[in-house]
Amino acid sequence: MRKWKTKVAAVLTGLWLTAPELLWAAGKKASELVVVADTRVIESGVLKYFANLYNTNILLFAVWAVVLTAVYGAFLGWLMDQIMERTGLDLHSRDIVEH
Amino acid sequence: MEFLTADWLYMYMPIAGVNIFWPGLVLIGFSVGVIGGFFGMGGAWMVTPGLNILGFPMAFAIGTDIAHIAGKSMVSTMRHSKFGNVDYKLGFVMLAGTMVGIECGAQVIMYLERLGVVGSVVRWVYVGFLALICWMVFYDYYKAVSKTKKGEAAGERGVEGITWYRTLHKIKIPPMVHFKTAGFVCSAWLPIIVSYVTGVLAGFLGIGGGLLRMPALVYLIGAPTHIAVGTDLFEVMISGLYGAFTYTLKGRIELVAVFVMLTGAAIGAQIGTVATKYSKGYGIRIAFGIAVACCMVSIILKEFNFEILAAVLILGTITAICIYIMKIMFQGAAKELREKKARAGA
């Protein structure tokens, strides 16, 4: 019984690891639309920097987008936490009641 | 109405090159924050039509939406984590299945795109799954109510309708894992396979997957509703950041809009998340079922070219559910503060 279970686990691991590779054979990437930011109309320095980066180095722009989203999300989470703590509500415990 | 055309109410989006009514972005962020925090999902199905109505080019709507959802889910996960609603072990195990699944689903879409049948197939598969989720939610509730009326003995989670997870927990393929926060032991393959399947569907349908994963966590994996909500938000956060990265590489993101929406979402997420404290598990499930039903009807309306009616239905549903959740949160909070005051006075 134990051997049978180990075999099933091994087959499942193999399938899970190769699944994307098998499906990659499905086809080529779809054609992509190229969008260019018009930096001539942007006055702000920061916005101009990011618009230029978008046009010239999309990889660095993508890294910035993810990092800034995560940092801003974490900052807002912390800020809202500080505000909510002052409401006097118990925000550290709750009962799980299904009905 | 002249007030709405004032210059200061419009913000220039440097990448998309359009002026957008920024209070509208804050309002969308707020609403999705409330609903997402309460149901444990990203809410892409609500944001995309909203962004379109505000005049956002479709090419940017999805990428902007995913990045905003990642940030918003981070705020909600932080709050749910403090309540003890996030099973991180379960979240990480499921992440493995979700990531591989999303990639597989995206490959299937590319194949269908080459065949030229992608739009219609995706919409009808989506409708099929939404109908299945609706049926599960309402059938579960009906069964639980029937059992209560018959006076059947309640388990440790009270009287439950659908208990498929109990059968699935009997599969003992190693490794067996104890998910302490969720409170059960099962084969690690159960959450991996369930998240893989929901991931394939999410990648195929072009959605975050919270809509499918939340009920899967409850009915197939066996997580209590509150833990399912918190853990799913953790999943949405990670897969959202990954999605934001890939969509940005394709040039489909407007970072300024993401930040404006996030500001509204941070406030909304607190309301939605804290409201789960004052709501019973089945209350969350039923409201979720109604939201899914409205989403399904709006897609059917779109398929038959009733675009305006579909947008009205989605916006109406968002407003009604938001008001319902805010009512739960403010009534619950007021009651808790009254009781606290009474205890201090006694």
Boltz contact constraints between the chains, C-beta under 6 A:
constraints:
  - contact:
      token1: [A, 5]
      token2: [B, 173]
      max_distance: 6.0
  - contact:
      token1: [A, 5]
      token2: [B, 174]
      max_distance: 6.0
  - contact:
      token1: [A, 8]
      token2: [B, 173]
      max_distance: 6.0
  - contact:
      token1: [A, 9]
      token2: [B, 173]
      max_distance: 6.0
  - contact:
      token1: [A, 9]
      token2: [B, 174]
      max_distance: 6.0
  - contact:
      token1: [A, 12]
      token2: [B, 189]
      max_distance: 6.0
  - contact:
      token1: [A, 19]
      token2: [B, 100]
      max_distance: 6.0
  - contact:
      token1: [A, 19]
      token2: [B, 104]
      max_distance: 6.0
  - contact:
      token1: [A, 20]
      token2: [B, 100]
      max_distance: 6.0
  - contact:
      token1: [A, 20]
      token2: [B, 103]
      max_distance: 6.0
  - contact:
      token1: [A, 20]
      token2: [B, 104]
      max_distance: 6.0
  - contact:
      token1: [A, 23]
      token2: [B, 104]
      max_distance: 6.0
  - contact:
      token1: [A, 23]
      token2: [B, 107]
      max_distance: 6.0
  - contact:
      token1: [A, 24]
      token2: [B, 107]
      max_distance: 6.0
  - contact:
      token1: [A, 26]
      token2: [B, 107]
      max_distance: 6.0
  - contact:
      token1: [A, 26]
      token2: [B, 111]
      max_distance: 6.0
  - contact:
      token1: [A, 27]
      token2: [B, 110]
      max_distance: 6.0
  - contact:
      token1: [A, 27]
      token2: [B, 111]
      max_distance: 6.0
  - contact:
      token1: [A, 27]
      token2: [B, 114]
      max_distance: 6.0
  - contact:
      token1: [A, 30]
      token2: [B, 110]
      max_distance: 6.0
  - contact:
      token1: [A, 30]
      token2: [B, 113]
      max_distance: 6.0
  - contact:
      token1: [A, 35]
      token2: [B, 251]
      max_distance: 6.0
  - contact:
      token1: [A, 37]
      token2: [B, 14]
      max_distance: 6.0
  - contact:
      token1: [A, 37]
      token2: [B, 15]
      max_distance: 6.0
  - contact:
      token1: [A, 38]
      token2: [B, 17]
      max_distance: 6.0
  - contact:
      token1: [A, 42]
      token2: [B, 14]
      max_distance: 6.0
  - contact:
      token1: [A, 47]
      token2: [B, 14]
      max_distance: 6.0
  - contact:
      token1: [A, 51]
      token2: [B, 14]
      max_distance: 6.0
  - contact:
      token1: [A, 54]
      token2: [B, 15]
      max_distance: 6.0
  - contact:
      token1: [A, 58]
      token2: [B, 249]
      max_distance: 6.0
  - contact:
      token1: [A, 62]
      token2: [B, 245]
      max_distance: 6.0
  - contact:
      token1: [A, 62]
      token2: [B, 248]
      max_distance: 6.0
  - contact:
      token1: [A, 62]
      token2: [B, 249]
      max_distance: 6.0
  - contact:
      token1: [A, 65]
      token2: [B, 248]
      max_distance: 6.0
  - contact:
      token1: [A, 65]
      token2: [B, 253]
      max_distance: 6.0
  - contact:
      token1: [A, 65]
      token2: [B, 255]
      max_distance: 6.0
  - contact:
      token1: [A, 66]
      token2: [B, 241]
      max_distance: 6.0
  - contact:
      token1: [A, 66]
      token2: [B, 244]
      max_distance: 6.0
  - contact:
      token1: [A, 66]
      token2: [B, 245]
      max_distance: 6.0
  - contact:
      token1: [A, 69]
      token2: [B, 67]
      max_distance: 6.0
  - contact:
      token1: [A, 69]
      token2: [B, 70]
      max_distance: 6.0
  - contact:
      token1: [A, 69]
      token2: [B, 71]
      max_distance: 6.0
  - contact:
      token1: [A, 69]
      token2: [B, 244]
      max_distance: 6.0
  - contact:
      token1: [A, 72]
      token2: [B, 262]
      max_distance: 6.0
  - contact:
      token1: [A, 73]
      token2: [B, 71]
      max_distance: 6.0
  - contact:
      token1: [A, 73]
      token2: [B, 74]
      max_distance: 6.0
  - contact:
      token1: [A, 73]
      token2: [B, 75]
      max_distance: 6.0
  - contact:
      token1: [A, 76]
      token2: [B, 75]
      max_distance: 6.0
  - contact:
      token1: [A, 76]
      token2: [B, 266]
      max_distance: 6.0
  - contact:
      token1: [A, 77]
      token2: [B, 74]
      max_distance: 6.0
  - contact:
      token1: [A, 77]
      token2: [B, 75]
      max_distance: 6.0
  - contact:
      token1: [A, 77]
      token2: [B, 78]
      max_distance: 6.0
  - contact:
      token1: [A, 80]
      token2: [B, 266]
      max_distance: 6.0
  - contact:
      token1: [A, 80]
      token2: [B, 270]
      max_distance: 6.0
  - contact:
      token1: [A, 84]
      token2: [B, 270]
      max_distance: 6.0
  - contact:
      token1: [A, 88]
      token2: [B, 337]
      max_distance: 6.0
  - contact:
      token1: [A, 89]
      token2: [B, 333]
      max_distance: 6.0
  - contact:
      token1: [A, 89]
      token2: [B, 336]
      max_distance: 6.0
  - contact:
      token1: [A, 91]
      token2: [B, 82]
      max_distance: 6.0
  - contact:
      token1: [A, 92]
      token2: [B, 82]
      max_distance: 6.0
  - contact:
      token1: [A, 94]
      token2: [B, 83]
      max_distance: 6.0
  - contact:
      token1: [A, 94]
      token2: [B, 277]
      max_distance: 6.0
  - contact:
      token1: [A, 96]
      token2: [B, 224]
      max_distance: 6.0
  - contact:
      token1: [A, 96]
      token2: [B, 226]
      max_distance: 6.0
  - contact:
      token1: [A, 97]
      token2: [B, 280]
      max_distance: 6.0
  - contact:
      token1: [A, 98]
      token2: [B, 157]
      max_distance: 6.0
  - contact:
      token1: [A, 98]
      token2: [B, 158]
      max_distance: 6.0
  - contact:
      token1: [A, 98]
      token2: [B, 281]
      max_distance: 6.0
  - contact:
      token1: [A, 98]
      token2: [B, 282]
      max_distance: 6.0
  - contact:
      token1: [A, 99]
      token2: [B, 158]
      max_distance: 6.0
  - contact:
      token1: [A, 99]
      token2: [B, 280]
      max_distance: 6.0
  - contact:
      token1: [A, 99]
      token2: [B, 282]
      max_distance: 6.0
